Each structure stands twice: as structure tokens, then as C-alpha cells.
Amino acid sequence: MKQIKYLVPLTLLALMIIAGTTVYAHHAEFAKKGLAPATEQREVWQAKSQDIKQAVETNDYDTWASLMAGTKVAEKINADNFAQLVKMHQLMAEARQIGEQLGLSGPDGMGLSRFH
């Protein structure tokens, strides 16, 4: 009976050690591959997305291209059609503003899901 009394806590301790080691191993693997943990990655992406938005709003193709290098969007947008991307961004901002004026903005986008 004394052996069983120690078996449960020791088993729990072993499971905690295994879980901790697994989490550490995954973190180390991400670091080795150059991937940041989710919170760091999110912060980096948020800062980068602000720079991307500013590049589009100021019609700065070179900055936009360097920030977007290696993405599928960058494969489709080039110096020749970048003006269309800028125009699309302007139209989307205008559409959001009109949606807000009509009371169609909110967590479900333009609020159109209420009409389905």
C-alpha cells in the first residue's frame, strides 16, 4: 500500500517532466528553423503589416516589394500593376467608410450576414 501511495505522485511528476520537455523541444525546434513563438511572430507581423499598409498608402512600390518579397502576392503584383493595388486599397477603405455610415460595419464585416 505504501508503494501505491508514492506511485501516483511519481507518475504525475514524470508526466509533468515529459510534457515540459516536449514543450521545450518544440520551442527549440522552432528556434532552430527560425520560427518565433506565436506571440513574437504576431508582434513582428503586426509591425510589418503597418509598414506594408504605409507603403501602399504612400504609393511606395520599392518598400512594398521588399516587405512582401517571397509571398504569393508579390508574385502577382509588380511595378507595372502596383497602382491598381493602391487603387484597390483606396476603394476598400472607401467601402468600409460607406458601410460605417450605413451602419453595416461590425464584427461580421459589412454586416451583410444579417441579411442571409
BANUBA-886420 format. One record per residue: y negated, x, z of N, C-alpha, C in turn; residue in one letter; residue number from 1. Coordinates in steps of 0.001 Angstrom, whole numbers, plus 500000, padded with zeros to 6 digits. Last residue first. Example, Ala and Ser with C-alpha at 12.3 -4.5 7.8 and 13.67 -1.06 7.14 Angstrom:
{n_y:502250 | n_x:512850 | n_z:507080 | ca_y:501060 | ca_x:513670 | ca_z:507140 | c_y:499970 | c_x:512900 | c_z:507870 | type:S | seq:2} $
{n_y:505690 | n_x:513190 | n_z:507800 | ca_y:504500 | ca_x:512300 | ca_z:507800 | c_y:503300 | c_x:513200 | c_z:507800 | type:A | seq:1} $
// end
This chain:
{n_y:462691 | n_x:471212 | n_z:455191 | ca_y:464032 | ca_x:471163 | ca_z:454572 | c_y:464894 | c_x:470139 | c_z:455256 | type:H | seq:116} $
{n_y:460353 | n_x:471536 | n_z:456551 | ca_y:460385 | ca_x:470512 | ca_z:455522 | c_y:461732 | c_x:470373 | c_z:454844 | type:F | seq:115} $
{n_y:460560 | n_x:473664 | n_z:458228 | ca_y:460472 | ca_x:472326 | ca_z:458852 | c_y:460602 | c_x:471216 | c_z:457822 | type:R | seq:114} $
{n_y:460345 | n_x:475864 | n_z:456686 | ca_y:461711 | ca_x:475449 | ca_z:457050 | c_y:461698 | c_x:474071 | c_z:457721 | type:S | seq:113} $
{n_y:457729 | n_x:476566 | n_z:456406 | ca_y:458293 | ca_x:475643 | ca_z:455412 | c_y:459686 | c_x:475172 | c_z:455773 | type:L | seq:112} $
{n_y:456417 | n_x:478401 | n_z:457859 | ca_y:456660 | ca_x:477111 | ca_z:458471 | c_y:457320 | c_x:476104 | c_z:457549 | type:G | seq:111} $
{n_y:456237 | n_x:480892 | n_z:456864 | ca_y:455190 | ca_x:479960 | ca_z:456489 | c_y:455405 | c_x:478567 | c_z:457063 | type:M | seq:110} $
{n_y:458062 | n_x:482117 | n_z:459492 | ca_y:457355 | ca_x:482474 | ca_z:458265 | c_y:456219 | c_x:481520 | c_z:457993 | type:G | seq:109} $
{n_y:458710 | n_x:481093 | n_z:461988 | ca_y:459597 | ca_x:480825 | ca_z:460849 | c_y:458857 | c_x:481055 | c_z:459533 | type:D | seq:108} $
{n_y:456664 | n_x:481649 | n_z:463785 | ca_y:457862 | ca_x:482471 | ca_z:463811 | c_y:458808 | c_x:482230 | c_z:462646 | type:P | seq:107} $
{n_y:453777 | n_x:480979 | n_z:461662 | ca_y:454524 | ca_x:480970 | ca_z:462917 | c_y:455783 | c_x:481786 | c_z:462809 | type:G | seq:106} $
{n_y:451866 | n_x:478748 | n_z:459576 | ca_y:452325 | ca_x:480071 | ca_z:459993 | c_y:453089 | c_x:479944 | c_z:461300 | type:S | seq:105} $
{n_y:450624 | n_x:476502 | n_z:458665 | ca_y:452004 | ca_x:476729 | ca_z:458258 | c_y:452507 | c_x:478115 | c_z:458639 | type:L | seq:104} $
{n_y:448005 | n_x:475712 | n_z:458814 | ca_y:448858 | ca_x:475503 | ca_z:459982 | c_y:450330 | c_x:475715 | c_z:459674 | type:G | seq:103} $
{n_y:446356 | n_x:476370 | n_z:456809 | ca_y:447049 | ca_x:475090 | ca_z:456676 | c_y:447938 | c_x:474775 | c_z:457877 | type:L | seq:102} $
{n_y:445577 | n_x:478874 | n_z:457627 | ca_y:444557 | ca_x:477829 | ca_z:457522 | c_y:445187 | c_x:476437 | c_z:457439 | type:Q | seq:101} $
{n_y:448033 | n_x:480208 | n_z:457345 | ca_y:447447 | ca_x:480035 | ca_z:458676 | c_y:446405 | c_x:478916 | c_z:458671 | type:E | seq:100} $
{n_y:448270 | n_x:480137 | n_z:454549 | ca_y:449274 | ca_x:479483 | ca_z:455397 | c_y:448746 | c_x:479229 | c_z:456797 | type:G | seq:99} $
{n_y:446116 | n_x:481766 | n_z:453867 | ca_y:446093 | ca_x:480347 | ca_z:453482 | c_y:447087 | c_x:479560 | c_z:454324 | type:I | seq:98} $
{n_y:447112 | n_x:484199 | n_z:454912 | ca_y:445857 | ca_x:483647 | ca_z:455409 | c_y:445756 | c_x:482149 | c_z:455079 | type:Q | seq:97} $
{n_y:449393 | n_x:484577 | n_z:453347 | ca_y:449531 | ca_x:484414 | ca_z:454803 | c_y:448288 | c_x:483761 | c_z:455389 | type:R | seq:96} $
{n_y:448159 | n_x:484875 | n_z:450846 | ca_y:449054 | ca_x:483736 | ca_z:451063 | c_y:449253 | c_x:483490 | c_z:452567 | type:A | seq:95} $
{n_y:446819 | n_x:487302 | n_z:451251 | ca_y:446052 | ca_x:486088 | ca_z:450968 | c_y:446896 | c_x:484838 | c_z:451230 | type:E | seq:94} $
{n_y:448999 | n_x:488969 | n_z:451522 | ca_y:448055 | ca_x:488840 | ca_z:452637 | c_y:447226 | c_x:487569 | c_z:452474 | type:A | seq:93} $
{n_y:450085 | n_x:488689 | n_z:448961 | ca_y:450872 | ca_x:488265 | ca_z:450126 | c_y:449963 | c_x:488074 | c_z:451346 | type:M | seq:92} $
{n_y:448031 | n_x:489791 | n_z:447417 | ca_y:448367 | ca_x:488374 | ca_z:447251 | c_y:449180 | c_x:487846 | c_z:448446 | type:L | seq:91} $
{n_y:448148 | n_x:492464 | n_z:448272 | ca_y:446925 | ca_x:491674 | ca_z:448467 | c_y:447217 | c_x:490176 | c_z:448383 | type:Q | seq:90} $
{n_y:450719 | n_x:493165 | n_z:447410 | ca_y:450382 | ca_x:493240 | ca_z:448833 | c_y:449147 | c_x:492382 | c_z:449138 | type:H | seq:89} $
{n_y:450385 | n_x:492880 | n_z:444653 | ca_y:451361 | ca_x:492047 | ca_z:445354 | c_y:451038 | c_x:492009 | c_z:446852 | type:M | seq:88} $
{n_y:448518 | n_x:494938 | n_z:444200 | ca_y:448134 | ca_x:493539 | ca_z:443941 | c_y:449083 | c_x:492584 | c_z:444671 | type:K | seq:87} $
{n_y:450141 | n_x:497128 | n_z:444802 | ca_y:448913 | ca_x:496900 | ca_z:445577 | c_y:448482 | c_x:495445 | c_z:445425 | type:V | seq:86} $
{n_y:452025 | n_x:496826 | n_z:442776 | ca_y:452456 | ca_x:496747 | ca_z:444172 | c_y:451260 | c_x:496467 | c_z:445079 | type:L | seq:85} $
{n_y:450367 | n_x:497269 | n_z:440581 | ca_y:450999 | ca_x:495954 | ca_z:440735 | c_y:451498 | c_x:495759 | c_z:442166 | type:Q | seq:84} $
{n_y:449726 | n_x:499936 | n_z:440940 | ca_y:448646 | ca_x:498941 | ca_z:441031 | c_y:449215 | c_x:497533 | c_z:441199 | type:A | seq:83} $
{n_y:452129 | n_x:501208 | n_z:440318 | ca_y:451703 | ca_x:501131 | ca_z:441716 | c_y:450605 | c_x:500082 | c_z:441906 | type:F | seq:82} $
{n_y:452989 | n_x:501729 | n_z:437781 | ca_y:453049 | ca_x:500331 | ca_z:438233 | c_y:452646 | c_x:500154 | c_z:439704 | type:N | seq:81} $
{n_y:452465 | n_x:504487 | n_z:437399 | ca_y:452054 | ca_x:503520 | ca_z:436377 | c_y:452051 | c_x:502075 | c_z:436878 | type:D | seq:80} $
{n_y:453608 | n_x:505822 | n_z:439512 | ca_y:452146 | ca_x:505842 | ca_z:439386 | c_y:451652 | c_x:504793 | c_z:438401 | type:A | seq:79} $
{n_y:456243 | n_x:503511 | n_z:440498 | ca_y:455741 | ca_x:504819 | ca_z:440082 | c_y:454221 | c_x:504731 | c_z:439930 | type:N | seq:78} $
{n_y:458996 | n_x:501931 | n_z:441908 | ca_y:457537 | ca_x:501984 | ca_z:441839 | c_y:457124 | c_x:503405 | c_z:441478 | type:I | seq:77} $
{n_y:461725 | n_x:502376 | n_z:441988 | ca_y:461205 | ca_x:501334 | ca_z:441095 | c_y:459696 | c_x:501399 | c_z:440904 | type:K | seq:76} $
{n_y:462243 | n_x:504302 | n_z:443826 | ca_y:462898 | ca_x:504433 | ca_z:442524 | c_y:462318 | c_x:503459 | c_z:441505 | type:E | seq:75} $
{n_y:460999 | n_x:503356 | n_z:446060 | ca_y:460361 | ca_x:504476 | ca_z:445358 | c_y:461004 | c_x:504728 | c_z:443999 | type:A | seq:74} $
{n_y:462883 | n_x:501492 | n_z:446880 | ca_y:461589 | ca_x:501017 | ca_z:446384 | c_y:460916 | c_x:502119 | c_z:445572 | type:V | seq:73} $
{n_y:464911 | n_x:503105 | n_z:447836 | ca_y:465157 | ca_x:502332 | ca_z:446614 | c_y:463847 | c_x:501819 | c_z:446013 | type:K | seq:72} $
{n_y:463697 | n_x:506361 | n_z:448903 | ca_y:464030 | ca_x:504951 | ca_z:449124 | c_y:464253 | c_x:504252 | c_z:447783 | type:T | seq:71} $
{n_y:462815 | n_x:508937 | n_z:448443 | ca_y:464226 | ca_x:508747 | ca_z:448751 | c_y:464630 | c_x:507307 | c_z:449012 | type:G | seq:70} $
{n_y:459538 | n_x:508520 | n_z:449688 | ca_y:460491 | ca_x:509348 | ca_z:448937 | c_y:461918 | c_x:509104 | c_z:449410 | type:A | seq:69} $
{n_y:457510 | n_x:507260 | n_z:450970 | ca_y:458620 | ca_x:506428 | ca_z:450522 | c_y:459697 | c_x:507212 | c_z:449777 | type:M | seq:68} $
{n_y:455601 | n_x:509188 | n_z:451447 | ca_y:456168 | ca_x:508463 | ca_z:452594 | c_y:457432 | c_x:507695 | c_z:452211 | type:L | seq:67} $
{n_y:454955 | n_x:509965 | n_z:448861 | ca_y:455541 | ca_x:510960 | ca_z:449774 | c_y:456186 | c_x:510285 | c_z:450981 | type:S | seq:66} $
{n_y:453922 | n_x:507568 | n_z:447843 | ca_y:455118 | ca_x:508155 | ca_z:447240 | c_y:455765 | c_x:509171 | c_z:448175 | type:A | seq:65} $
{n_y:451613 | n_x:507228 | n_z:449442 | ca_y:452683 | ca_x:506230 | ca_z:449463 | c_y:453986 | c_x:506834 | c_z:448953 | type:W | seq:64} $
{n_y:450140 | n_x:509464 | n_z:448613 | ca_y:450570 | ca_x:509340 | ca_z:450008 | c_y:451729 | c_x:508364 | c_z:450115 | type:T | seq:63} $
{n_y:449819 | n_x:508773 | n_z:445860 | ca_y:450445 | ca_x:510038 | ca_z:446262 | c_y:450954 | c_x:509990 | c_z:447700 | type:D | seq:62} $
{n_y:448452 | n_x:506250 | n_z:445844 | ca_y:449830 | ca_x:506382 | ca_z:445364 | c_y:450505 | c_x:507641 | c_z:445885 | type:Y | seq:61} $
{n_y:446440 | n_x:504485 | n_z:447495 | ca_y:446738 | ca_x:505921 | ca_z:447514 | c_y:448206 | c_x:506140 | c_z:447141 | type:D | seq:60} $
{n_y:445064 | n_x:502087 | n_z:448040 | ca_y:445484 | ca_x:502397 | ca_z:446672 | c_y:445772 | c_x:503899 | c_z:446506 | type:N | seq:59} $
{n_y:444692 | n_x:501281 | n_z:450555 | ca_y:443664 | ca_x:502179 | ca_z:450017 | c_y:444008 | c_x:502663 | c_z:448610 | type:T | seq:58} $
{n_y:446971 | n_x:499759 | n_z:451000 | ca_y:445664 | ca_x:499114 | ca_z:451106 | c_y:444532 | c_x:499971 | c_z:450551 | type:E | seq:57} $
{n_y:448964 | n_x:501718 | n_z:450752 | ca_y:448896 | ca_x:500610 | ca_z:449782 | c_y:447504 | c_x:499992 | c_z:449802 | type:V | seq:56} $
{n_y:448340 | n_x:503320 | n_z:452959 | ca_y:448364 | ca_x:503910 | ca_z:451620 | c_y:448269 | c_x:502828 | c_z:450548 | type:A | seq:55} $
{n_y:448689 | n_x:501476 | n_z:455035 | ca_y:447356 | ca_x:502018 | ca_z:454768 | c_y:447285 | c_x:502628 | c_z:453368 | type:Q | seq:54} $
{n_y:451464 | n_x:501121 | n_z:454864 | ca_y:450565 | ca_x:499988 | ca_z:454654 | c_y:449157 | c_x:500476 | c_z:454309 | type:K | seq:53} $
{n_y:452288 | n_x:503707 | n_z:455543 | ca_y:452634 | ca_x:503139 | ca_z:454237 | c_y:451689 | c_x:501993 | c_z:453894 | type:I | seq:52} $
{n_y:451355 | n_x:503879 | n_z:458166 | ca_y:450845 | ca_x:504813 | ca_z:457162 | c_y:451119 | c_x:504300 | c_z:455749 | type:D | seq:51} $
{n_y:452923 | n_x:501874 | n_z:459299 | ca_y:451462 | ca_x:501738 | ca_z:459338 | c_y:450831 | c_x:502651 | c_z:458276 | type:Q | seq:50} $
{n_y:455438 | n_x:502989 | n_z:458945 | ca_y:455117 | ca_x:501761 | ca_z:458216 | c_y:453609 | c_x:501501 | c_z:458221 | type:S | seq:49} $
{n_y:455318 | n_x:505160 | n_z:460708 | ca_y:455416 | ca_x:505404 | ca_z:459269 | c_y:455022 | c_x:504160 | c_z:458477 | type:K | seq:48} $
{n_y:455288 | n_x:503817 | n_z:463143 | ca_y:454174 | ca_x:504689 | ca_z:462782 | c_y:454155 | c_x:504924 | c_z:461274 | type:A | seq:47} $
{n_y:457763 | n_x:502500 | n_z:462944 | ca_y:456528 | ca_x:501726 | ca_z:463106 | c_y:455312 | c_x:502563 | c_z:462708 | type:Q | seq:46} $
{n_y:459567 | n_x:504667 | n_z:462778 | ca_y:459425 | ca_x:503757 | ca_z:461641 | c_y:458135 | c_x:502953 | c_z:461745 | type:W | seq:45} $
{n_y:459238 | n_x:505775 | n_z:465323 | ca_y:458937 | ca_x:506586 | ca_z:464140 | c_y:458693 | c_x:505672 | c_z:462946 | type:V | seq:44} $
{n_y:460133 | n_x:503621 | n_z:466864 | ca_y:458763 | ca_x:504114 | ca_z:467022 | c_y:458334 | c_x:504935 | c_z:465811 | type:E | seq:43} $
{n_y:462813 | n_x:503443 | n_z:465987 | ca_y:461905 | ca_x:502305 | ca_z:465794 | c_y:460451 | c_x:502766 | c_z:465890 | type:R | seq:42} $
{n_y:463811 | n_x:505875 | n_z:466869 | ca_y:463812 | ca_x:505580 | ca_z:465441 | c_y:462829 | c_x:504447 | c_z:465135 | type:Q | seq:41} $
{n_y:463622 | n_x:505521 | n_z:469607 | ca_y:462850 | ca_x:506579 | ca_z:468957 | c_y:462715 | c_x:506307 | c_z:467471 | type:E | seq:40} $
{n_y:465424 | n_x:503368 | n_z:469893 | ca_y:464024 | ca_x:503226 | ca_z:470301 | c_y:463152 | c_x:504291 | c_z:469654 | type:T | seq:39} $
{n_y:467905 | n_x:504403 | n_z:468804 | ca_y:467229 | ca_x:503230 | ca_z:468235 | c_y:465754 | c_x:503143 | c_z:468630 | type:A | seq:38} $
{n_y:467939 | n_x:508013 | n_z:468516 | ca_y:468334 | ca_x:506750 | ca_z:469157 | c_y:467440 | c_x:505614 | c_z:468666 | type:P | seq:37} $
{n_y:467918 | n_x:509555 | n_z:465257 | ca_y:467359 | ca_x:509362 | ca_z:466587 | c_y:467928 | c_x:508094 | c_z:467200 | type:A | seq:36} $
{n_y:469881 | n_x:511746 | n_z:463404 | ca_y:469514 | ca_x:510360 | ca_z:463654 | c_y:469017 | c_x:510223 | c_z:465094 | type:L | seq:35} $
{n_y:470954 | n_x:514155 | n_z:462739 | ca_y:469517 | ca_x:513986 | ca_z:462579 | c_y:469051 | c_x:512562 | c_z:462786 | type:G | seq:34} $
{n_y:473528 | n_x:514598 | n_z:463328 | ca_y:473274 | ca_x:514081 | ca_z:461980 | c_y:471775 | c_x:513879 | c_z:461727 | type:K | seq:33} $
{n_y:473268 | n_x:515350 | n_z:465963 | ca_y:473781 | ca_x:516335 | ca_z:465020 | c_y:473477 | c_x:515905 | c_z:463580 | type:K | seq:32} $
{n_y:472494 | n_x:512917 | n_z:467091 | ca_y:471556 | ca_x:514040 | ca_z:467090 | c_y:471975 | c_x:515096 | c_z:466074 | type:A | seq:31} $
{n_y:474865 | n_x:511465 | n_z:466789 | ca_y:473646 | ca_x:511020 | ca_z:466110 | c_y:472655 | c_x:512175 | c_z:466007 | type:F | seq:30} $
{n_y:476497 | n_x:513014 | n_z:468487 | ca_y:476835 | ca_x:512896 | ca_z:467062 | c_y:475627 | c_x:512446 | c_z:466253 | type:E | seq:29} $
{n_y:475261 | n_x:512579 | n_z:470942 | ca_y:475318 | ca_x:513937 | ca_z:470405 | c_y:475619 | c_x:513913 | c_z:468909 | type:A | seq:28} $
{n_y:475749 | n_x:509842 | n_z:471188 | ca_y:474368 | ca_x:510317 | ca_z:471137 | c_y:474328 | c_x:511720 | c_z:470524 | type:H | seq:27} $
{n_y:478549 | n_x:509895 | n_z:471320 | ca_y:477892 | ca_x:509195 | ca_z:470209 | c_y:476458 | c_x:509676 | c_z:470058 | type:H | seq:26} $
{n_y:478863 | n_x:511321 | n_z:473711 | ca_y:479406 | ca_x:511861 | ca_z:472457 | c_y:478751 | c_x:511204 | c_z:471248 | type:A | seq:25} $
{n_y:477723 | n_x:509571 | n_z:475557 | ca_y:477137 | ca_x:510892 | ca_z:475354 | c_y:477597 | c_x:511481 | c_z:474024 | type:Y | seq:24} $
{n_y:479544 | n_x:507455 | n_z:475336 | ca_y:478128 | ca_x:507238 | ca_z:475012 | c_y:477463 | c_x:508572 | c_z:474726 | type:V | seq:23} $
{n_y:481867 | n_x:508789 | n_z:476243 | ca_y:481817 | ca_x:508210 | ca_z:474901 | c_y:480374 | c_x:508003 | c_z:474457 | type:T | seq:22} $
{n_y:481171 | n_x:509417 | n_z:478854 | ca_y:481465 | ca_x:510496 | ca_z:477919 | c_y:481375 | c_x:509992 | c_z:476481 | type:T | seq:21} $
{n_y:480967 | n_x:506840 | n_z:479922 | ca_y:479812 | ca_x:507738 | ca_z:479894 | c_y:479988 | c_x:508860 | c_z:478903 | type:G | seq:20} $
{n_y:483633 | n_x:505964 | n_z:479645 | ca_y:482542 | ca_x:505254 | ca_z:478972 | c_y:481315 | c_x:506152 | c_z:478854 | type:A | seq:19} $
{n_y:484962 | n_x:507825 | n_z:481292 | ca_y:485305 | ca_x:507728 | ca_z:479865 | c_y:484167 | c_x:507051 | c_z:479088 | type:I | seq:18} $
{n_y:483776 | n_x:507219 | n_z:483747 | ca_y:483642 | ca_x:508567 | ca_z:483189 | c_y:483925 | c_x:508546 | c_z:481690 | type:I | seq:17} $
{n_y:484601 | n_x:504579 | n_z:484067 | ca_y:483172 | ca_x:504875 | ca_z:484003 | c_y:482944 | c_x:506256 | c_z:483386 | type:M | seq:16} $
{n_y:487385 | n_x:504944 | n_z:484226 | ca_y:486813 | ca_x:504162 | ca_z:483125 | c_y:485322 | c_x:504445 | c_z:482959 | type:L | seq:15} $
{n_y:487524 | n_x:506414 | n_z:486617 | ca_y:487993 | ca_x:507017 | ca_z:485362 | c_y:487414 | c_x:506276 | c_z:484156 | type:A | seq:14} $
{n_y:486601 | n_x:504474 | n_z:488410 | ca_y:485865 | ca_x:505721 | ca_z:488246 | c_y:486251 | c_x:506396 | c_z:486925 | type:L | seq:13} $
{n_y:488656 | n_x:502593 | n_z:488169 | ca_y:487285 | ca_x:502237 | ca_z:487793 | c_y:486443 | c_x:503489 | c_z:487555 | type:L | seq:12} $
{n_y:490764 | n_x:504142 | n_z:489198 | ca_y:490837 | ca_x:503631 | ca_z:487828 | c_y:489446 | c_x:503268 | c_z:487326 | type:T | seq:11} $
{n_y:489872 | n_x:504518 | n_z:491807 | ca_y:490060 | ca_x:505679 | ca_z:490939 | c_y:490130 | c_x:505270 | c_z:489472 | type:L | seq:10} $
{n_y:489884 | n_x:501876 | n_z:492790 | ca_y:488622 | ca_x:502616 | ca_z:492665 | c_y:488749 | c_x:503837 | c_z:491755 | type:P | seq:9} $
{n_y:492758 | n_x:501366 | n_z:492448 | ca_y:491726 | ca_x:500555 | ca_z:491787 | c_y:490405 | c_x:501324 | c_z:491689 | type:V | seq:8} $
{n_y:494080 | n_x:503299 | n_z:494075 | ca_y:494319 | ca_x:503233 | ca_z:492647 | c_y:493198 | c_x:502481 | c_z:491911 | type:L | seq:7} $
{n_y:493772 | n_x:503007 | n_z:496754 | ca_y:492989 | ca_x:504042 | ca_z:496091 | c_y:493086 | c_x:503967 | c_z:494570 | type:Y | seq:6} $
{n_y:495544 | n_x:500952 | n_z:497262 | ca_y:494168 | ca_x:500801 | ca_z:497710 | c_y:493254 | c_x:501824 | c_z:497011 | type:K | seq:5} $
{n_y:497928 | n_x:502035 | n_z:496468 | ca_y:497343 | ca_x:500981 | ca_z:495639 | c_y:495876 | c_x:500807 | c_z:495979 | type:I | seq:4} $
{n_y:498433 | n_x:503739 | n_z:498629 | ca_y:498257 | ca_x:504302 | ca_z:497298 | c_y:497592 | c_x:503292 | c_z:496360 | type:Q | seq:3} $
{n_y:498798 | n_x:501997 | n_z:500736 | ca_y:497654 | ca_x:502891 | ca_z:500774 | c_y:497370 | c_x:503469 | c_z:499388 | type:K | seq:2} $
{n_y:501192 | n_x:500814 | n_z:500000 | ca_y:500000 | ca_x:500000 | ca_z:500000 | c_y:498738 | c_x:500862 | c_z:500000 | type:M | seq:1} $
// end
